[in-house]
Amino acid sequence: MAKSYSTMIFLLFALIMTVQIVTSNAAPATICKVTINELVLCLPAVMGKKPPKPTPDCCAVLCKADTQCMCNQKSELGKFGISPAAAMNLPKKCKIKVPRGC
């Protein structure tokens, strides 16, 4: 379950930054070493009651993200319609290791 919290944080920031980019027409921001445009690839895998499996592109994005950074942001996830259960399963589904205690 700890692994999924960091993924949830990561996805929350992706959603937030996507909204900011769309509304401000700014260049893509970077969060935890990945751009918001990249994070958007993972949103389908954490939205709704029965989200699909993460795509290989989503997993590639998660692999290059700073997982400790994402871990530090996990308290923000519930505000954006992201399924906590789906987000908690992303690291496992993508075979990604996260820091202990995350």
N, CA and C of each residue as an Amber inpcrd file, in Angstrom:
protein
   306
   0.8180000  -1.1920000   0.0000000   0.0000000   0.0000000   0.0000000
   0.8630000   1.2580000   0.0000000   2.0160000   1.1960000   0.6130000
   2.8860000   2.3690000   0.6560000   3.3440000   2.7730000  -0.7410000
   3.5530000   1.7880000  -1.5810000   3.9970000   2.0780000  -2.9350000
   2.9390000   2.8570000  -3.6980000   1.6960000   2.5490000  -3.4540000
   0.6180000   3.1900000  -4.1940000   0.4320000   4.6440000  -3.7930000
   0.7790000   4.9960000  -2.5970000   0.6370000   6.3880000  -2.1670000
   1.5210000   7.3180000  -2.9850000   2.7200000   6.8930000  -3.2940000
   3.6010000   7.7530000  -4.0880000   3.0700000   7.8950000  -5.4980000
   2.4950000   6.8470000  -6.0260000   1.9110000   6.9190000  -7.3580000
   0.7000000   7.8300000  -7.3540000  -0.0860000   7.7530000  -6.3160000
  -1.2560000   8.6230000  -6.2220000  -0.8150000  10.0820000  -6.1910000
   0.2120000  10.3710000  -5.4880000   0.7250000  11.7360000  -5.4180000
   1.1610000  12.1990000  -6.7970000   1.8620000  11.3500000  -7.4440000
   2.3410000  11.6450000  -8.7810000   1.1840000  11.9750000  -9.7160000
   0.1530000  11.1920000  -9.6760000  -0.9830000  11.3960000 -10.5660000
  -1.7920000  12.6250000 -10.2030000  -1.8870000  12.9180000  -8.9520000
  -2.5740000  14.1250000  -8.5290000  -1.8980000  15.3510000  -9.1000000
  -0.6060000  15.3990000  -8.9960000   0.1260000  16.5360000  -9.5390000
  -0.0430000  16.6290000 -11.0460000  -0.1280000  15.4970000 -11.6880000
  -0.3400000  15.5050000 -13.1380000  -1.6670000  16.1630000 -13.4760000
  -2.6830000  15.8100000 -12.7510000  -3.9940000  16.3930000 -12.9920000
  -3.9980000  17.8910000 -12.7150000  -3.4370000  18.2920000 -11.6100000
  -3.3800000  19.7050000 -11.2500000  -2.6250000  20.5040000 -12.3000000
  -1.4960000  20.0110000 -12.6830000  -0.6810000  20.7340000 -13.6430000
  -1.3240000  20.7640000 -15.0230000  -2.0320000  19.7190000 -15.3910000
  -2.7250000  19.7060000 -16.6750000  -3.7620000  20.8120000 -16.7140000
  -4.5150000  20.9480000 -15.6540000  -5.5190000  22.0070000 -15.5820000
  -4.8510000  23.3680000 -15.6670000  -3.7540000  23.5510000 -14.9720000
  -3.0440000  24.8280000 -15.0030000  -2.4900000  25.1300000 -16.3920000
  -1.9790000  24.1450000 -17.0530000  -1.4190000  24.3480000 -18.3870000
  -2.5150000  24.7010000 -19.3780000  -3.6130000  23.9920000 -19.3150000
  -4.7140000  24.2500000 -20.2400000  -5.2690000  25.6520000 -20.0470000
  -5.3620000  26.0890000 -18.8150000  -5.9390000  27.4030000 -18.5470000
  -4.9550000  28.5470000 -18.7280000  -3.6620000  28.2780000 -18.6910000
  -2.6960000  29.3690000 -18.7850000  -1.8910000  29.3820000 -20.0780000
  -2.0020000  28.3590000 -20.8950000  -1.2340000  28.2380000 -22.1360000
   0.2700000  28.3370000 -21.8940000   0.7260000  27.9100000 -20.7420000
   2.1450000  27.9470000 -20.3980000   2.8460000  26.6980000 -20.9250000
   4.1630000  26.7510000 -20.9390000   4.9440000  25.5770000 -21.3080000
   4.7290000  24.5080000 -20.2280000   4.8290000  23.2410000 -20.6230000
   4.6030000  22.1680000 -19.6510000   5.5230000  22.2750000 -18.4420000
   4.9400000  22.1870000 -17.2750000   5.7040000  22.2220000 -16.0370000
   6.2690000  20.8360000 -15.7500000   7.2590000  20.8030000 -14.8970000
   7.8700000  19.5420000 -14.4950000   7.5970000  19.3170000 -13.0120000
   7.1680000  18.1160000 -12.7010000   6.9170000  17.7320000 -11.3210000
   7.6090000  16.3970000 -11.0860000   8.3870000  16.3540000 -10.0610000
   9.0820000  15.1160000  -9.6860000   9.8220000  14.5020000 -10.8750000
  10.4610000  15.3540000 -11.6700000  11.3110000  14.9820000 -12.7980000
  10.5700000  14.5120000 -14.0520000   9.2610000  14.6990000 -14.1140000
   8.5080000  14.3960000 -15.3340000   7.5870000  15.5730000 -15.6450000
   7.2830000  15.7540000 -16.9120000   6.4040000  16.8580000 -17.2790000
   4.9490000  16.4740000 -17.0540000   4.1330000  17.4770000 -16.9410000
   2.7010000  17.2640000 -16.7760000   2.1390000  16.5290000 -17.9850000
   2.6300000  16.8760000 -19.1610000   2.1650000  16.1950000 -20.3720000
   2.4370000  14.6990000 -20.2980000   3.5430000  14.3220000 -19.6940000
   3.8530000  12.9050000 -19.5290000   2.9400000  12.2570000 -18.4880000
   2.7040000  12.9560000 -17.4030000   1.8650000  12.4150000 -16.3310000
   0.4390000  12.1550000 -16.7860000  -0.0190000  12.9350000 -17.7300000
  -1.3800000  12.7680000 -18.2370000  -1.5860000  11.3630000 -18.8060000
  -0.5230000  10.7420000 -19.2600000  -0.6220000   9.3930000 -19.8130000
  -1.1250000   8.3810000 -18.7830000  -0.9790000   8.6950000 -17.5030000
  -1.3920000   7.7640000 -16.4430000  -2.7890000   8.0300000 -15.8970000
  -3.3820000   9.1330000 -16.2380000  -4.6890000   9.4600000 -15.6670000
  -5.7690000   8.4050000 -15.9160000  -5.8860000   7.8410000 -17.1130000
  -6.9310000   6.8320000 -17.3050000  -6.8070000   5.6550000 -16.3370000
  -5.5930000   5.3150000 -15.9510000  -5.3570000   4.1700000 -15.0730000
  -5.7260000   4.4250000 -13.6200000  -6.1160000   5.6460000 -13.2790000
  -6.4790000   5.9490000 -11.8930000  -7.8210000   6.6640000 -11.7680000
  -8.5370000   6.7830000 -12.8520000  -9.8160000   7.4920000 -12.8270000
 -10.9710000   6.5070000 -12.9820000 -12.0610000   6.8030000 -12.3200000
 -13.2710000   5.9890000 -12.4450000 -13.2810000   4.7810000 -11.5370000
 -14.3990000   4.0500000 -11.6010000 -14.5790000   2.8920000 -10.7140000
 -13.8000000   1.6700000 -11.1690000 -13.6400000   1.4930000 -12.4590000
 -12.8900000   0.3450000 -12.9820000 -11.8950000   0.8350000 -14.0320000
 -10.8130000   1.4640000 -13.5700000  -9.8460000   1.9880000 -14.5330000
  -9.1110000   0.8660000 -15.2600000  -8.6790000   1.1330000 -16.4890000
  -7.9080000   0.1340000 -17.2320000  -6.5050000  -0.0010000 -16.6570000
  -5.8010000  -1.0210000 -17.1100000  -4.4080000  -1.2030000 -16.7090000
  -3.5860000  -0.0230000 -17.2190000  -2.5060000   0.3140000 -16.5210000
  -1.6460000   1.3840000 -17.0340000  -1.0000000   0.9390000 -18.3480000
  -0.8580000   1.8810000 -19.2370000  -0.2210000   1.5920000 -20.5210000
   1.2910000   1.5000000 -20.3380000   1.9700000   0.9010000 -21.2950000
   3.4410000   0.8960000 -21.2230000   4.0080000   2.3130000 -21.1760000
   3.3650000   3.2510000 -21.8690000   3.8260000   4.6390000 -21.8280000
   3.6860000   5.2340000 -20.4350000   2.5840000   4.9300000 -19.7590000
   2.3780000   5.3950000 -18.3880000   3.4690000   4.8210000 -17.4830000
   3.7150000   3.5460000 -17.5920000   4.7390000   2.9170000 -16.7510000
   6.1230000   3.4990000 -17.0190000   6.4050000   3.8270000 -18.2800000
   7.6870000   4.4400000 -18.6120000   7.8290000   5.7990000 -17.9320000
   6.7460000   6.5450000 -17.8860000   6.7560000   7.8430000 -17.2110000
   7.0050000   7.6440000 -15.7210000   6.2920000   6.7090000 -15.1260000
   6.4510000   6.4680000 -13.6880000   7.8600000   6.0010000 -13.3540000
   8.4700000   5.2440000 -14.2410000   9.8330000   4.7550000 -13.9940000
  10.8490000   5.8860000 -13.9120000  10.6380000   6.9460000 -14.6670000
  11.6210000   8.0230000 -14.6380000  11.2940000   9.1210000 -13.6320000
  10.1610000   9.0130000 -12.9720000   9.7740000  10.0050000 -11.9720000
  10.5740000   9.8180000 -10.6770000  10.7060000  10.8880000  -9.9310000
  11.3520000  10.8620000  -8.6170000  10.3040000  10.3810000  -7.6120000
  10.3580000   9.1200000  -7.2460000   9.3230000   8.5460000  -6.3790000
   9.3220000   9.1450000  -4.9740000  10.4790000   9.5380000  -4.4740000
  10.5020000  10.1770000  -3.1550000   9.7710000  11.5080000  -3.2080000
   9.9570000  12.2330000  -4.2790000   9.2530000  13.4950000  -4.4750000
   7.7440000  13.2590000  -4.4890000   7.3170000  12.2370000  -5.2250000
   5.8870000  11.9230000  -5.2830000   5.3590000  11.5330000  -3.9120000
   6.1480000  10.7830000  -3.1920000   5.7680000  10.3670000  -1.8440000
   5.4850000  11.5680000  -0.9500000   6.3020000  12.5820000  -1.0960000
   6.1610000  13.7740000  -0.2700000   4.8770000  14.5430000  -0.5610000
   4.2190000  14.2480000  -1.6560000   3.0250000  14.9770000  -2.0680000
   1.7310000  14.1750000  -1.9200000   1.7750000  13.0080000  -1.3340000
   0.6300000  12.1040000  -1.3250000  -0.6200000  12.6400000  -0.6370000
  -0.5090000  13.6020000   0.2260000  -1.6840000  14.0880000   0.9520000
  -2.6660000  14.8540000   0.0700000  -2.2890000  15.1770000  -1.1390000
  -3.1240000  15.9810000  -2.0260000  -4.0280000  15.1780000  -2.9640000
  -3.9190000  13.8950000  -3.0250000  -4.5820000  13.0990000  -4.0520000
  -6.0990000  13.0720000  -4.0340000  -6.6870000  12.9750000  -2.8990000
  -8.1260000  12.7960000  -2.8100000  -8.9580000  13.9210000  -3.3830000
  -8.3750000  15.0470000  -3.6460000  -9.1040000  16.2270000  -4.0950000
  -9.4380000  16.2390000  -5.5820000  -8.9280000  15.2840000  -6.3580000
  -9.0130000  15.4060000  -7.8050000  -9.6940000  14.2570000  -8.5320000
 -10.4900000  13.4880000  -7.8530000 -11.2330000  12.4260000  -8.5100000
 -10.3920000  11.2290000  -8.9080000  -9.2430000  11.1030000  -8.3070000
  -8.3740000   9.9710000  -8.6030000  -8.7510000   8.8240000  -7.6790000
  -8.9430000   7.6550000  -8.2480000  -9.2810000   6.4810000  -7.4590000
  -8.0830000   6.0730000  -6.6060000  -8.2060000   6.1560000  -5.2750000
  -7.0770000   5.7690000  -4.4200000  -6.6510000   4.3170000  -4.6260000
  -7.6130000   3.4330000  -4.7940000  -7.2780000   2.0170000  -4.9870000
  -6.4900000   1.8190000  -6.2790000  -6.9090000   2.4670000  -7.3410000
  -6.2060000   2.3400000  -8.6230000  -4.8140000   2.9370000  -8.5330000
  -4.6970000   4.0830000  -7.8840000  -3.3960000   4.7210000  -7.7490000
  -2.4540000   3.8680000  -6.9050000  -2.9810000   3.2200000  -5.8890000
  -2.1510000   2.3800000  -5.0380000  -1.6380000   1.1530000  -5.7810000
  -2.3380000   0.7510000  -6.8250000  -1.9270000  -0.4240000  -7.5860000
  -0.9700000  -0.1120000  -8.7400000  -0.8450000   1.1470000  -9.1190000
   0.0070000   1.4750000 -10.2660000   1.4530000   1.0050000 -10.1280000
   2.1310000   1.2860000  -9.0200000   3.5310000   0.8310000  -8.9430000
   3.6480000  -0.6810000  -9.1120000   2.7450000  -1.4070000  -8.4930000
   2.7850000  -2.8670000  -8.6020000   2.5540000  -3.2910000 -10.0540000
   1.5630000  -2.6910000 -10.6840000   1.2560000  -3.0450000 -12.0670000
   2.3750000  -2.6650000 -13.0220000   3.1100000  -1.6210000 -12.6960000
   4.2210000  -1.1720000 -13.5330000   5.5580000  -1.7430000 -13.0820000
   5.5450000  -2.5300000 -12.0150000   6.7590000  -3.1420000 -11.4730000
   7.8010000  -2.0890000 -11.0950000   7.3320000  -1.0980000 -10.3520000
   8.1700000   0.0080000  -9.9140000   8.3780000  -0.0690000  -8.4090000
   9.6070000   0.0890000  -7.9850000   9.9150000   0.1320000  -6.5560000
   9.8080000   1.5660000  -6.0800000   9.3020000   1.7210000  -4.8710000
   9.2070000   3.0540000  -4.2660000   9.9500000   3.0410000  -2.9390000
  10.2890000   4.2220000  -2.4460000  11.0280000   4.3020000  -1.1840000
  10.2460000   3.6810000  -0.0120000  10.9760000   3.1330000   0.9380000
  10.3360000   2.5890000   2.1400000   9.6270000   3.7060000   2.8760000
   8.5060000   3.3590000   3.4660000   7.7570000   4.3310000   4.2530000
   6.9360000   5.2980000   3.4230000   6.8890000   5.0600000   2.1570000
   6.1330000   5.9630000   1.2920000   4.6470000   5.6320000   1.3960000
